[in-house]
Amino acid sequence: MQEHRLAAIMFTDIAGYTALMGSDEKRAFEMLNTNRDIHTHYLKKYNGDLVKEMGDGMLISFDLATNAVRCAIEIQIACLKKNIPLTIGIHEGEVIFEASDVFGDGVNIASRLQAATEKGGITISESVYRDVKNKADIKTQFIEERLFKNIDEPIKIYNVSCEEPPVPEGPLGRLRRQHRKPLIRGINRIITPVIAVVAAATVFFIIYGSTTIPFSERDWIIISDFENLTNEQLFDNSLNTAFTLSINQSRYLNVLTRQRMFQTLGRMEKQDITNIDEETGKEIAVREGVEIMIVPNISKVGQQYILTAKILETKTGDIFKSEVLYAKNEDDIINKLDQLSKKIRRNLGESKYRISDQSKPLSKVTTSSLQALKEYSLGIENHLRLDFEKARIHYENAIRIDSNFTAAKASLGNLLFERYDREAGRKWLDEAIKSIDNLTDREKYSILAFYAANVENDLDKGIAYTKRQVELYPDDPVYHNNLGWYFQNQEKYNLAVDEYKKALGTDPNMVLTYGGLIWIYLQHLGQMDSAMTWTNHMIKYAPDNPWAYFYLGCCHVGLNALEKAETAYLKAGELNLNFLMNNYRLAHTYRLQGKYEKAIGVLEDVLEKNSEEFTAHYDLGINYDLSGKEDMARNHFLEYRKISQKWLDNYPNDPKSYVYYGILLTRMGDKNAGWEIGKRGIEIDSTIYFEYAQLLAVQDRKEEALDYLEKALESGYRDLVWIKLHPDLQVLHTEARFNDLILTFFNRL
């Protein structure tokens, strides 16, 4: 039975052996036996398989090119000591194992390399060189690019130094040192156990799996982009999504998402990179602390396609295992991708039972059309890069090619619902829901949760689906973030905080998650110390994000450090000149410090950029009034009055509109009219304590204002920062009772 796989093939030969047999047969046989003993010793050490002996030559295979080269170095050093003039050639490529032999171009190339080697030397091909070039214990030198007989393409060849024996590093070497002797010593102990124990062990292996790769359940891996060696554009961008999707069905391992990889590249200042090749993937992996990487490629020989995937250690580049599958034609590629992903999962230790239980065919969860798959993959790529128009076009193309492509319908529906036309988005989501069971569990529950929360407005159902995602994939930070967001919208703030923290525990670079967590601490829990702690974390991981410094400014306001708050808000403004909310907070901070002219400058800039930003008129009126410019203050209050009157006309049953209009009239000098209109708000809704406290404060009814502020705090209002920044409550700051309330409800002055 034939087996196709990637292997490192090594040929060795004793130079001049035939001539030696003619002149000194005894010496020749001694040399042959010594050579065989040396090979046997080092093949065992480096897990080499002797395929066959050919007189004085040997054909050997290795799973890893690094092992082949290290073995060759030690063999060559030992032979030189025994005066055996050995030549060695090594090539790595796809070969065919059958019975006790091996065939293919990889074998022919290794043979040609050995024949071209000088006595005492080792020659390797470029494919081997790529695997060993970063190994400190293996020294190489480029020789030339040469054409060999019966080999179509020229081969770059390299010489390997044999001056010093290799000292391999990394977990592979440690693993083998740890496990070789116990296996031998334990033989006598394993022979005698009863059959029941053997049966139990067999069941355990089938269910729980086993691996020699240093990988544990729920560890993380990175998958590089499929390298297309076929020169057929169809495979550009078409295989990445499908291969990752297939592997990602596993609940045994975690795959670093493409979005997270691009975010890491951004922090590495390599945001222009669009292709995650092997070297880029290793850089990302080392930065993210991921130790295992999968490197897939597709090539073509005749009409057959060859799909290959290497499992390697990211720090050293050691290849733990390679898998090769052959697809008869294009139509067979999707099926072979499925098989390849299952082999990878098995090699990483996942049991056959779990793989079978957690795998849906790619042709079902995506499409059987490679062209549709390519369009869908391009849609995902552009969606991640926030190019929504291109993403929409590619999703539509995918559906046009395959009208049963459920994942494409769901992605298009999600995009249209959030960015374009909610009704059109709902239509496509409805279509996807009809065949939702075709999708992987990850996709299925993501779509169901989104549909429930956003289309049906049923947060409880959305939470139930998201909890199911968390149960199935507990290490996915996105699901914890989404669950936190749903809890936050239900005002279950402590539950939301727990989920946000779990998300950040897995991925500390999730900017939106920091925003949700910090905002809860600031606005809903009033916990300044916790807000400050997480803000500092956000600044550490997102130092160029303006929101991080906005939150820092808010924390300093809550902690009575107005100068530090000013500095933080200024920093946020430098990072985003059009950060409107930040500009308002900066102006409030200037006002509290008596820097009215600076506050006015900020607010005038707001109006210059957007003349319809009417809130700026109100704040300008206050600052002009505080700086003694009553005419300028009145002009801005009059502008603000226009919109306030419209609010009343448009929302006659909104209690807060009456309160705000009453506050404005009071500031414009009509205290009685302001009171009469403003108090209608509390008559409509007696629970708007915080807003009513503002009206009472500007009416100079401070004790009553403090009564209502206390009611607001007793009812759960906890936005300490806004209590301190609010211009209508500033007159209360000098009241002892105001400070007592802050101390009582927030445990600090």
N, C-alpha and C positions, 0 to 999 in steps of 0.2 A: 504494500500500500504506500502510495506516495505522500510525502509531507512537504509542503512548501513553507519555508521560513527564512528569516534573516539570520545570517550566521557569519562569524569571522572564520575564514578558511586559512590554514597555515600549511605550507609545504616546507619540508626540510630535506636536505640531501647532503651526503658526504662528497665533497669535491675530490675528484681523482680516484674514486674507490675502485673502479674497474681496472685501472693501471696497477693499483696496489695489489689487487687480487692476482694479477699476472706475475708480480715480482715477489710478493711475500704473503702467501695465503693465510698463514697463522696470524700474522700481524693484522691482516684485514679482518679476520673473524673476531679477534679480540676487540678491535676498534668498533665493529658492528655491535657486539654485545654490550660494550661500555656505553655506546651511543643510545642503545635501547634502554639500558638502566637509567641513564640520565633523563631521557624523555619520560619514562614511566613515572619517575619521582616527581618531576615538575608538572606533568599533566594532571596528576592527582592533586597537587597543591593548587592549581589554577582551574580546576574543573574542565579540563580539556578532554575531548573524546577522540581516541585514536580510531579513525575510520578504516584505514588499512595501511599495511606496509608494502612497499614496492622495492624489494631488494634493499638498498641502502637509503631509500627515501621513505618519508612518512607523510600521510595526508591526515590532518587533524582539524577538528571543528571546535569552536568556542561559541557560547552564547554572547559573550562580551568581547569586543575588540580590545578593550584595556587589559583584560586577562590574557588574551592571546599575545599581546606585545610584551607584557611583563614576564609571561612564561618563556617567550622567545629569548628575552635578555638573559634570564637565568640559565636556560639551556646553552646559550652561546658562551656565556662566561665559564660554565662547567666544561664544555667541550674544548675551549681554548686551553684550559688547564691540563687537559688530557691529550693535547696536540691533535684534536679531531678537527679537520678543516671543513666545518659545516657552513652551508648557505641556507638562509631562511627567507621566505616571501610570504606576506600576509595581505589578504584583501577581505573586505566586508561587503556582502551583497546578498541578494535573494538566491537561494539555491534549493535544490530538490533532493530530499533524502528518500531513498528507497532501499529496503532490505538493509544490506551492510555497505552501501555505497552512497555517494553524493555526486550530483551532477549540476551543470549550469555554467553560465558565464563567470560567476564568482569563483568557481573552481579553476577555470581556465586562466583567469587573470592572476590568481595566486601562484599558479604554476609558472607563468611567464615571469612574474616578479622574482621568484626563487632562482630561475635560470639566469636572470640578469644580475644576480647578487655576487659580490666578491667574497672570497673565503673569509670566514669569521664575521660576516656582515648580516644585517637584517634590513630588508627593503619592504616598505609598506606603501599602500595606495592612498589616494587622497581621502577616500571614505574612512579609512582607519585613522589617518592623520587628524581628521575632524574630531574624532572621539578622544584622542590622546593629547592634543596640542596644549591643553591647559593643565596637564598632569605634571606636577613639579618633579616627580621621580622619573619621568620619561623625556629624554632629550632627543630632538629630531633635527634634521637638516634637509632642506629641499635639494633634490639632485637635478631633475629635469622633467620635461613633459615628453613622453615617448609613445610611439605607435608600436603595438605588438601584433604579431601574426594572428590572424583570425579574430582580432578585436576591432570593432568598428571605430570607436572613438579613441583619441590619444589619452593616456593615463599619466597623471602627475605622480611622480614617485619620490619617496623620502627615505633617507637613511636614519636608522635608530642607533644611538650610542650604546655600546656594551661595556662602558668603563666601570659602571657601578651597578650593583643589583638594585632592583626597584624596592621602594618602601611604600606600598599603597596606603592611602588614607581614606577616611570616610566610613560610613556605617556598613558598607558592603564588606569591607575587610574585617571589621569588628564582628559582623554577624557570622561570617564564615569561621573565624577563629573561635567564636563562642560555641558554635554548634557542631563542628566536625568531630571532636573527641567524644562529647557526650553521646553522639549517635553510635559510635563504635563500642564505647564502654557499656552502653545500655542494651546491647544485643541480647546478652544472656538473660537480662532481666525481663525482656519483652517476650521471650519464646514461651515461657511457662504459664502465663496467666490463663485463667479459664476462658472458654469460648464466649461466655456471656459478657465478660469485660471487653474482649476484642470486638464483639458486636456493638456494644455500647460506644466504644471509641469510634467505630466506623460511622455510626449514626451521628455522633458529635461532629465528625469531620464533614459529613455531607451537609449538616444543618448550619454549622458555624464557620466552616471553611478553614483554610490554612494558607500561609504564605511565607516565603523566605524573604520577601521585600519588607523593609522596616516601615510598615504602615499599619495603623490601628484604626478601628472603627471610629467614624466621625472625624478622621483627619481630613485635611484639605489637599486638593490637587489643583494644578493649573493645566489647561489644555491650550497649546499653541494653535495658530491657524493651520489649516490643511495646506501643506506645500504642494502646489500643482506642478508636477514634472511632466505633464502630458502635452503642454502647449495647446490644450483645448480650453477655450475661454469659458465653456460651460461650467467647469469646475472651480472657477474663480468665485469665491464667496458663497458657493452653493452647498458645500459640505460641512462648514464650521458649525452652523446652527443645528443641523440634523445630528451630527456626531455628539455634540455637547448635550443636546436634548435627550438623546438615547442614554448616555452615561448618567445624566442628571436624574433619571428615574430612580436611581439607587438611593436608598435611605441609609446605606452603609457608609458612603463617602460624601464629601462636600466639594463642590466645584466652584472655584473663584469666578464670579460672573464677569462677563465682558465689560459691563458698565464699571465695575470696580477696578478692572485692569486699566481702563482708560482714565479713571480718576487717579490711579497710581502714576500713570504716565504723566498726567498733568502736574502732579507734585514733583515729579522728576524733571519737569520742564521739557518734556518730550511729547507735548500734546499734539504735535503734527504727525506723529506716527499713527498709521492706520492699520498696519499689518503686524500682528503679534507673531513674529518668527521665533525660532528656538532661542536665540541670544536675548532678544527682548523679553521673552517669556521668563527666562532664567533671572534676568534683572528684576522683573516684577516679583517673582517668587521669593527671591532673597529679601527684598524690601518688605514683603508681606509675611515673611516667616513660613512660607510654604516649601516643603522639602521634596515633594514628588511632582514631576511634570510629565505630561503625555505629549509626544511630538508625532503627529500623524502626517502622512503624505500619500499622494496618489501618483502612480506612474503607469506606463503602458508598454507592453511587449507584444508585438503583433496586434491581434484583435483583443487580447486580454488586458484587463486593468488590474494593477497590483496595488492593494491598499495595505499600508504599513503603519504601525504605531510603535514607538519606542517609549518605554517607561524609564525615566532617568532621575537621578538625584540632582537637585538644582544647584547645590553648592559646588560639587565636584565634577558634575557632568557625567558621572558613571552611569552606564546603561544597565539597569537591572534585568530588563527583559525586552524582547522585540517580538511582535506578532505580525505575520504576513498572511493576507488572504487574496485570492484571485477571483475577480469577477469576469464572467464569460463575455459580458457586453454591458452597455450603459444600463439596460433594464435591470441588471443583477446588482448594481452598485449599492442601492438603498438597502437591499437585503444583506449585503456583505458588511455595510456599515453597522447594522444591528449586531451581526456576529462579532465584529471587531470590538464593539463596545462591551459586549458580554465577556469576551476574553480578557479585556483590560480589567474589568470588575473582578473577574475570577482571580487574576494574577495578584490583585491587591488584597485578596483574602476573603472576598464576599462568597458566601456559599452558593452552590448551584440552586438550592431550594429558594433562597431569597432572590436570586437573579431571575429565576423563572416566575416567581410570584410578583415581582416588581418590574416587569418589562412588557410594554405594549409594542407591537411592530411599528417601525418608523413609517411605513407606508400608510398606516392607519392614523397615527398621531400627527403626521405631517401630510405628505403627498407621495404618490409614486412617480410624479413628474419631476425630473431634475431641473427643468427650466422653471417650473413653478416654485420649486424649492429655492432656486437662485434668486428669484424676484422677492420671495418672502424674506430671505436672509438679508438682502439689500434693504428691504423695508425696516427690519430690526436694526440694522447698522445705522441707518439715517435717523431712525426714531431715537436711538441712544445719543446721537450727536445733535439732537434737537432740530434737525432739518425736517420739519413736519410735512412740508409739501412733497418733498421727494419720497418720504416714507409712505405717504398716502398713495402716491402713484404706483409705487412698487407693490404695495399690498393689493391694490386694485388689479394690477397685472397678474399677480399670483392667482387671484380668484378667477380672472378671465381665462387663464390656462387650465385651472382645475376648479370647477364650480363646487366641488365637495371639500375644499381645503378649509376645514373648520378653524384651525389656528389662525389662518390669514383673515378669516371673517371676524374672529374675536379681536385681533390686533387692530384691524381697520375700524371696527365698531368702537373700541376704546379710544382710538385717536380722534375720530370724528366727534364722539361725545364730549371729550375734554377740550378740543381745540377748534372745532368747526361748527357742526350742526348736530345738536343733541338728538333731534328726531331721526336724522339719518344714522347717527351712531347707534341709537336704540334699535333700529331696524336690523343692522348687521349683528348686533349683540343677540337679538332675538333669534336670528338665523343660527348663530353659533351655539346657543343654548339647546337648540333642537338636537344637535349631535354632540353634546358636551362630553358624553362618555367615550368618545373617540380619542379624547386628549389624555395626556399624562395627568397624574394626580396634581402635580404642581400647577399646570395650566388650568385644569378643571376648577380647582378650588379658588384660584386667583380670579378667574372670570366670574364664578358664582358669587364670590364676596363683593367684587366690584359692582356687579349687577344689582345685588341686594341693597347695598349701601347707597349707591348713586342713582340707579334707575328706579328701583322700588322704594327708595327712602326708608328701608327697613334695617336700621342699624343692628338690631338684635340678631337678625338672620346673617348679616354681614359678619358680625362677631363670631357667630357659630361656625361659619365656613373658615374664617381666619384661624380660629382656635384649632380646627382640624388640620390646617396647614402646619401650625406650630407643633402639633402632636406628631405629624409625619416627618417634618423637617425642622427639628428644634434648633439647629444651628444657623438657620437662614435669617439674617438680621432684618430683611425686608418685611417678613411676616410679623416679626415682633414690632417693628415700626408701625405697620398698618394697624395692628391690634391696638397699639398705644393711641393712634390717631382716632380710632373709633371710640375707645374709652374716653378720650378727651372730649369728643363731641357729645358724649353722654354725661359729661361732668363727673365722671368717675376718675378723679384726678390721681388718686394714689395707685389705682390699677394701671393707669396710663404711664405713670412714672416708672413703675416696675418693668413694663414692657419696653419703654424707651431705653432704660438702663441695660436690659438684656441685648437689645439691638446694638448699642454702643460697645458692649462688652465683646461682641464678635467683630464688629467693624467700627473702630473709633473715628472713622473719617466721614460718617454720615451727617452731613451738615444739616439737613432738614430735621433729623432726629434731635440734634442739639437744640434747634429752634423750638420744637415742641416741648422738650423737657424744661428748658430754661424759662420759657414763657409760662408754663404751669407754675413753676416756683415763684416767678415774679408777680403774675397777675392773679393767680387763683389760690396759691398757698401762702404767699407773702414770706417765703423763707429765703432771705437775702444771702445767708451763708451758703446754702446749697446752690442757689443761682450763681453765686460767685465761683464756687468750685467747678461747676460744669462749664461756666463761661471760660474759665482759664483752660480747661480741657479743649474747648472748641478753638480757642486762639492757638493752642499748641498744634492742633491737627489741621486747622484752616486759617493760617496767619494772614491771609490776604482776603478773607471774607468780611465785608463791611458789617454784616449782622453780628459777628462776634464782638466787635467794638461797640456797636449799639447796645448790646446786652450788657457789656462791661460798664458803659455809661449809666444804664438803668440801675445796676447793682450799686454803683457809687452814690447815686442819688438816694437810694434806699438806706445806705449806710452813712448819709450826711456828709459825704466827701464831694462837694460840688465842684471844686477845682479839678479833681481827678475825673469827675463825670464830664466836665467840659473838654478835657484832653481826649477822652475816649470818643466822645461824639465828633470831635474835630477829625480824629483818625478815621472814623467811619465815613465821614463826609469826603475825605481825601480819596478813599477807595471807591466811593460812588457819589459823584457830584449831584445826582438827581435823587438821592435817598430822602424822600419827602418826610417820612415819619421821623427820621433822625434830625432833619433840619428843624422841625417843630420842637423836638425835645431839647436841642441845643439852644434854641431861642428861650425856652422856659428856664433853662439852667442859667443863662445870662441874666434873665429878669430876676431870679431869686438872689443873684449876687449883686444886683443893682447896676448891671452893665446894660442899661436900656438901649444905648445907641448901637451896641453890637447886636442885641436882640432885634432891633428895628432893621439893621442891615441884612440879617438872615431872612427875615420875613418879607422884606421888600424884594429880595432875590427870588423867593418862592413865587411871589406874584408876577415878577417879570417873566419867569419861565412858564407860568400857568395863571392867566388872569382870572380863571374861574375857580381858583382855590380860595373860596370865600372865608374859610376859617382863619386864613392869614389876616383878613381885614379885622376880625374881632381881636386877635392877639396884638395886632399893630395898634388898634385903638387903646388897649390896655397899656402898652408900653409908652405910647405918646402921652397918655394921661399921666402915667407915673413920672415921666420926664418933664411935665409941666407944659406940654404943647397941646392945649385943649382943643384948638381948632382942628389940628391934624387928627386928633383922636376922634372928634365928632364926625369928620369926613369918612373915616374908615368904619365907624359904627353905622353910619347911614348906608354904606355899601352893604354891610352885613345884614342890615334891617331888610333890604330887598329880598334876600334869599330866605330870611326867617319868616317873612310874611307869606312867601310861596309855600314854605313847609306847612304853615298853619292851614292855608287854603287847600293844599293837596292831601294833608293828613289830619283832618279835624278831630279824629278820635285818638290821636297819638298824644299821651300825657306829657311826654318829654318836650315836644314842640312848644307847648304852653309855658313850661318852666324856662326853657332857653330864651323864649321871646320876652318873658318877664324879666329875666336877668339882664337882657340887652337894654330894655326900657329903663331899668333901674340905673344902669351905668350911664345912660344918656341923660339922667337927671329927673326922669319921671318916675319917682319912687312908688307913688300910690298906684298908678296904672300898671307898673311892673308887678306889684304885689297882687293886684286883682286878677291879672291875666295868669301870672305864675301859679297862684294857688289852685287854679282850675285843674292843673295837672295832678295834684295830689288828690283832688276830688274824684278824678277819673280813675286813678290807680294809687291807692294808699301805700303801696310797697316800694315806690321809687324813692327810697330814703336818701340815697347818695345824691341824686339830682336835686332833691328838695333842700338838702343841706347847703348846696351851692347858692340857691335862691336866698335862703335865710342869711347866709354869710354876707352876700353883697347888699342885703337889706340892713346890714349891721345888727342883726338879731343873733348875736354870737352864741348865747347859751342854747337857744333853740336849734341853731345850726349844729352845735355839738351834740345835742340830743339826737338829731336825725343821723349824724355821722356815726354815733354809737349804735343806733338801730341798724344801720347798714352793716357795721362790723359784726354785730350780734347775728345778723342774718347771713353771714358768710362772706361779705365783701372783703377782699384781701389784697387789692392792688395798691400796696404801700407807695410805690413809685408815683403813681398818678395822684394819690392823695397829697403827696408832697409837691408835685409839680403843678397841680391844677391852679390856674390863676384866680379862680373864684373862691378858693379855700385859703389863699395866702394870708388873709387877714386873721385866720385862726392860729397861725403858727406861733404867735407870741402868747397864746393862752395856755396856762398851766394844765388845764384839763385836756387840751389837745395832745400835749406831750404824755399825759397820763394814759390816754387812750392808746397811743402808739406803743407805750411800754407794756400795757396790759395785753393787747392783742398781737403784738409782734415781738415782745420780749426785748425791745431795744428802743432807745431814744432816736 
